[in-house]
Amino acid sequence: MNVLKLATAGSVDDGKSTLIGRILYDTNSLTEDKLEAIEEKSRQRGFDYLDFSLATDGLVAEREQGITIDVAHIYFSTPKTSFIIADTPGHIEYTRNMVTGASNSQASIILVDARNGVVEQTYRHFFINNLLQVKEVVVAVNKMDLVDYSEEKFNQIKGEIEYLAEKSDYKNQKITFIPISALHGDNVVNPSSNIDWYTGKSILEYLESLNLEENENDAQARFPVQSVIRPKTDDFHDYRGYAGKLYGGNLAVGDKVTVLPSAIESTIKSIHFFDQEFNEVKSGSSFTLTLEDDVNVSRGDMIVKSGEEPQITKQLEATICWMDKSPLQTSDKYYIKHGVNDAQVKITSLENIIHTDFSGKDENPSKLSLNEIGKVQLKLSKPLLVDSYKENKSNGAFILINPKTNNTSGVGFIN
């Protein structure tokens, strides 16, 4: 079964939580007690319909205010696909939550209220999906029932998004437009007879049709070593394995590899997962491998295919999404967490703040405040093995940690 990691985004009251609740309802994924609770709460509020947003808004404040505040993760399955949905907030002050929710997503749904069209938050969420290089984006034009299922209104919104996409630096994105009514279920799980001018798939049908292997980042293999396995038992007296998770491309027995930072070359001898042995492993797999040569390998080292080495550097240029109430300023010091490695880092320059509506940049600002996105230069206390985010998502991203509070202050994407 395919597993699809999906994020939702959109402005306040565009219907993100309602859409997910409708999908859960129409796929019979809601438990009886959850459905009863939704029915009871909807009656208490005087609704003549089921308020499906109650299926995902878990915080008391969310239910009281009718908004999404934190990222909610929802899990459900159809016969074809297992879904992990990150329902992200729409408010501008929760932009950092949207970045967090979409950071591991293979596809994203951006909702647009058919009455209001493209608004400021639509620009921002579209920009973030471009920044995170989400390849599959579904623009769901919601509340079509409130504009009499107007094809003209749908095409107007489609044209605005297509114009926005032309300004984007990320050109590998596929954008699909689907007119829906989340409240009434039009084109959510089943095709709608109310929108007869639309001949495409419903949202669920489209998501189930995605070829996830084609959408995987075609990056070079990166195997950061998390642990060295030395059982020292009678059966495995001389066994030396290196455990970790593979990112980017695949690895196979017989591949010529280089251990970094030592730059010593060897060959993959075997690949193990618990008591099983494999000839090849794909990106995203966690396993233990052994090498033909007795090489000094430690936690934090990286095993890559020979000739496909990443950059080893103490200087980084990155795009930062700031998540801390204390603003980022030049000369500030943080800890950088990059995969299994960490180091001290100093902000050497703050070059600009990027406008998320693609309208430009503020050059040489004095600080980067909460929820703002900007370009910075960093100096590290020790070299790290990095790729650009464009070339390798996993090895091109990092977080900054405030040494005084231990809070995650920002997430960075290496340029």
C-alpha positions in Angstrom: 0.0 0.0 0.0 1.2 3.5 -0.9 1.8 5.9 2.0 1.1 9.6 1.2 2.2 12.4 3.5 -0.1 15.3 2.8 -0.4 18.9 4.2 -3.3 21.3 4.0 -3.0 25.0 3.9 -5.3 28.0 3.4 -6.5 31.2 4.9 -8.8 31.4 8.0 -12.2 29.9 7.4 -11.3 28.5 4.0 -12.4 25.1 5.3 -9.3 23.0 5.8 -10.5 21.1 8.9 -13.9 20.7 7.3 -12.4 19.2 4.2 -10.4 16.6 6.2 -13.5 15.9 8.4 -15.5 15.3 5.2 -12.9 12.9 3.8 -12.9 11.0 7.1 -16.7 10.8 7.1 -17.1 9.8 3.5 -14.4 7.1 3.8 -16.1 5.7 7.0 -12.9 6.5 8.9 -14.6 8.2 11.9 -15.2 6.0 15.0 -18.8 5.8 16.2 -18.1 7.8 19.4 -16.3 10.5 17.4 -19.2 10.8 15.0 -21.7 10.9 17.9 -19.7 13.7 19.5 -19.7 15.7 16.2 -23.4 15.2 15.8 -24.1 16.3 19.4 -21.8 19.4 19.2 -23.3 20.4 15.9 -26.8 20.3 17.4 -25.7 22.3 20.4 -24.5 25.0 18.1 -27.8 25.0 16.2 -26.3 23.8 12.9 -28.6 21.8 10.6 -25.5 20.1 9.2 -22.5 18.2 10.7 -19.5 20.5 11.6 -16.7 18.3 10.3 -14.0 20.6 11.6 -14.6 19.1 15.0 -13.0 15.9 13.7 -9.6 17.5 13.6 -9.5 20.5 15.9 -8.3 18.9 19.1 -7.5 21.9 21.3 -10.2 23.4 23.4 -9.3 26.9 22.1 -9.6 25.6 18.5 -13.1 24.3 19.1 -14.2 27.4 21.0 -12.9 29.9 18.4 -13.5 27.7 15.3 -9.9 28.1 14.1 -6.9 25.8 13.8 -4.0 26.8 16.0 -1.6 23.8 16.1 -0.7 21.3 13.5 -3.0 18.3 13.8 -1.9 14.9 12.3 -4.6 12.7 11.0 -4.1 9.1 9.9 -6.5 7.1 7.8 -6.5 4.5 5.0 -8.4 3.6 1.9 -7.9 0.3 0.1 -5.3 1.9 -2.1 -3.4 4.4 0.1 -2.5 5.1 3.7 -2.7 8.9 4.4 -0.8 11.0 6.9 -2.4 14.5 6.8 -0.9 17.5 8.5 -3.7 20.0 9.1 -1.9 23.3 9.4 -3.2 26.7 10.7 -4.3 29.5 8.4 -3.5 32.6 10.5 -0.4 34.6 9.6 0.9 34.3 13.2 1.1 30.5 12.8 3.1 30.6 9.6 5.9 28.6 11.4 3.4 25.9 12.1 2.6 25.7 8.4 6.3 25.3 7.6 6.6 22.5 10.2 3.5 20.6 8.9 4.6 20.8 5.2 8.3 20.1 5.7 7.9 16.3 5.3 4.9 16.3 2.9 4.9 14.7 -0.5 1.9 16.7 -1.6 -0.1 19.7 -0.4 -3.7 21.0 -0.7 -4.1 24.8 -0.7 -7.7 25.8 -0.1 -9.2 28.9 -1.6 -12.6 30.3 -0.6 -14.4 30.7 -4.0 -16.1 33.9 -2.6 -12.9 35.6 -1.6 -10.5 34.3 -4.2 -6.8 34.5 -3.8 -5.9 36.4 -0.6 -2.6 37.3 1.3 -2.4 33.9 3.0 -2.8 32.1 -0.3 0.3 33.8 -1.5 2.1 32.9 1.7 1.2 29.3 1.6 1.9 29.0 -2.1 5.4 30.5 -1.4 6.1 28.1 1.4 5.2 25.1 -0.7 7.6 26.5 -3.3 10.3 27.0 -0.7 9.9 23.5 0.6 9.8 22.2 -3.0 6.5 20.2 -2.6 6.1 18.7 -6.1 2.3 18.0 -6.0 0.0 20.9 -5.1 -3.8 20.6 -5.3 -5.5 24.0 -5.3 -9.0 23.2 -4.0 -11.4 26.0 -4.7 -13.8 25.5 -1.8 -17.4 26.7 -1.0 -18.4 26.5 -4.7 -22.0 26.0 -3.4 -21.9 29.7 -2.2 -21.1 31.0 -5.7 -23.7 28.8 -7.5 -20.9 26.4 -8.7 -19.7 29.2 -11.1 -17.2 28.0 -13.7 -16.2 31.6 -14.4 -15.3 32.2 -10.7 -13.3 29.0 -10.7 -11.4 29.9 -13.8 -10.6 33.4 -12.4 -9.0 31.9 -9.3 -7.1 29.3 -11.5 -5.7 32.2 -13.6 -4.5 34.1 -10.6 -2.6 31.0 -9.2 -1.1 30.3 -12.6 0.1 33.9 -12.8 1.6 33.5 -9.4 3.3 30.2 -10.4 5.1 32.0 -13.2 7.0 34.1 -10.6 8.2 31.1 -8.7 11.8 29.9 -8.8 10.8 26.3 -8.3 9.6 25.0 -11.7 9.2 21.3 -11.0 5.8 21.7 -9.3 2.6 20.3 -10.7 -0.5 22.3 -9.8 -3.9 20.7 -10.1 -7.2 22.7 -9.7 -10.3 21.0 -8.3 -13.6 22.8 -7.5 -15.2 21.5 -4.3 -17.7 22.0 -1.5 -16.2 20.4 1.6 -19.4 21.0 3.6 -21.6 19.2 1.1 -19.0 16.7 -0.2 -18.8 17.9 -3.8 -15.7 16.5 -5.5 -14.1 15.6 -2.2 -14.4 11.8 -2.2 -17.0 11.3 -4.9 -17.5 13.3 -8.2 -20.2 16.0 -8.0 -23.3 16.2 -10.2 -23.6 19.9 -9.2 -20.3 20.7 -11.0 -21.0 19.1 -14.4 -18.6 21.4 -16.2 -15.7 19.8 -14.3 -14.7 16.4 -15.7 -11.6 15.7 -13.6 -11.1 13.6 -10.5 -12.3 14.2 -7.0 -9.6 15.2 -4.4 -9.4 11.6 -3.0 -9.3 10.0 -6.4 -6.5 12.3 -7.5 -4.4 11.8 -4.4 -4.8 8.0 -4.7 -3.6 8.2 -8.4 -0.3 9.9 -7.5 2.8 7.9 -8.4 4.8 8.5 -5.3 8.0 6.9 -6.6 8.1 9.4 -9.4 7.7 12.2 -6.9 10.6 11.2 -4.7 13.5 13.6 -4.8 16.0 12.3 -7.3 19.0 13.0 -5.1 22.3 11.4 -4.4 22.5 8.8 -1.6 23.3 10.1 1.9 23.8 7.6 4.8 24.6 9.5 8.0 25.8 7.0 10.6 23.7 7.1 13.8 25.3 4.2 15.6 28.2 1.7 15.3 27.1 -1.9 16.0 29.7 -4.0 17.8 28.0 -7.1 19.5 31.3 -8.8 20.5 29.5 -12.1 21.0 30.8 -15.5 20.1 28.6 -15.6 17.0 29.5 -12.0 16.0 32.9 -11.5 17.5 34.4 -9.4 14.7 31.1 -7.9 13.4 31.2 -4.1 12.8 28.0 -2.6 11.4 26.9 1.0 10.8 23.3 1.8 11.5 21.3 4.7 10.2 18.6 5.9 7.8 19.2 6.4 4.0 18.2 9.7 2.3 18.3 10.5 -1.4 19.2 7.7 -3.7 19.5 3.9 -3.2 22.4 1.8 -2.0 23.3 -1.8 -3.0 25.8 -4.5 -2.0 29.0 -4.0 -4.1 28.6 -0.2 -4.4 31.9 1.7 -4.1 31.5 4.1 -1.2 33.4 6.9 0.5 33.3 7.5 4.3 33.3 11.2 5.2 35.0 13.2 6.5 38.0 10.8 6.4 37.5 10.3 2.6 38.5 6.6 3.0 37.0 4.4 0.2 35.5 0.9 0.6 32.8 -1.3 -0.8 29.4 -2.3 0.8 29.8 -5.9 1.9 26.2 -6.5 3.3 23.0 -4.8 4.2 21.0 -6.0 7.2 17.6 -5.2 8.7 17.1 -7.1 12.0 17.5 -10.8 11.0 17.0 -10.2 7.2 19.7 -9.4 4.6 19.1 -7.4 1.4 21.0 -6.7 -1.8 19.6 -3.2 -2.2 17.8 -0.6 -0.1 15.8 2.4 -1.1 15.7 6.0 0.2 13.9 6.2 3.6 15.0 2.8 4.8 16.6 2.3 8.2 19.2 -0.5 8.3 22.7 -1.6 9.1 25.5 -2.0 6.6 29.0 -3.5 6.7 32.0 -2.6 4.6 34.6 -4.8 3.0 37.4 -2.9 4.8 38.0 -2.3 8.5 37.4 1.4 8.4 37.3 3.8 11.4 33.6 5.1 11.2 31.9 7.0 14.1 28.5 8.5 14.8 28.1 11.6 12.7 30.2 10.3 9.8 28.5 10.0 6.4 28.7 7.1 3.9 28.1 8.1 0.2 28.7 6.6 -3.2 32.2 7.4 -4.4 32.2 10.4 -6.7 28.9 11.8 -5.2 30.4 13.5 -2.1 28.6 16.4 -0.5 30.2 19.8 0.3 32.3 20.0 3.5 32.1 23.5 4.8 32.1 25.8 7.8 30.3 28.6 5.9 26.6 28.4 5.0 24.2 30.6 3.0 20.6 29.7 3.9 17.0 30.8 3.8 15.6 30.8 7.3 12.0 30.7 8.5 12.1 32.3 12.0 10.1 30.6 14.8 11.2 32.4 17.9 9.7 35.4 19.7 13.2 36.7 20.1 14.3 38.0 16.7 17.4 36.9 14.9 20.1 39.5 14.6 23.6 39.7 13.2 26.3 38.3 15.6 23.7 36.2 17.5 24.9 32.7 18.4 22.9 29.4 18.2 23.4 25.7 18.0 22.8 24.2 14.5 21.3 20.7 14.3 22.0 19.1 10.9 21.0 15.4 10.8 22.9 13.6 13.5 25.5 16.4 13.8 25.4 19.6 15.7 27.7 22.6 16.1 27.9 26.2 17.4 26.9 28.8 14.8 27.2 32.5 14.5 25.0 34.8 12.3 27.5 36.7 10.2 25.0 38.7 8.1 21.3 39.1 7.6 21.0 39.9 3.9 17.2 40.3 3.3 13.7 39.5 4.3 11.7 37.8 1.5 8.2 38.9 0.8 6.0 35.8 0.6 3.7 37.3 -2.0 6.6 37.3 -4.5 6.7 41.1 -4.5 10.3 41.5 -3.6 12.7 41.7 -0.7 13.7 44.1 2.1 17.5 44.4 1.8 19.9 44.6 4.8 17.3 44.5 7.6 18.3 44.9 11.2 16.5 41.7 12.4 14.4 38.7 11.4 11.2 38.5 13.5 8.8 35.7 14.3 7.2 34.1 11.2 9.4 36.1 8.8 11.6 34.4 6.1 15.0 35.7 5.2 18.4 35.0 3.7 21.4 34.7 6.1 25.1 33.9 6.2 26.3 31.5 8.9 29.7 30.6 10.3 30.1 27.2 12.0 32.4 26.0 14.8 33.2 22.8 12.8 32.7 21.6 9.2 29.4 19.9 8.3 28.7 17.6 5.3 25.9 19.4 3.4 24.0 19.7 0.1 21.9 22.5 -1.1 18.2 22.0 -0.3 17.5 22.0 -4.0 19.8 19.0 -4.5 18.9 17.0 -1.4 16.0 18.0 0.9 17.1 15.9 3.9 20.8 16.9 3.8 20.0 20.5 2.8 17.9 21.4 5.9 18.7 22.2 9.5 17.3 23.8 12.6 18.7 26.5 14.9 18.4 26.1 18.7 18.6 28.9 21.2 21.3 28.0 23.6 19.7 29.9 26.5 16.2 28.5 26.2 16.7 25.2 24.2 13.8 26.3 22.0 13.9 25.6 18.2 14.3 29.2 16.9 14.4 28.6 13.2 14.4 26.2 10.3 16.9 26.7 7.5 17.2 25.6 3.9 20.8 25.7 2.5 21.2 27.7 -0.8 
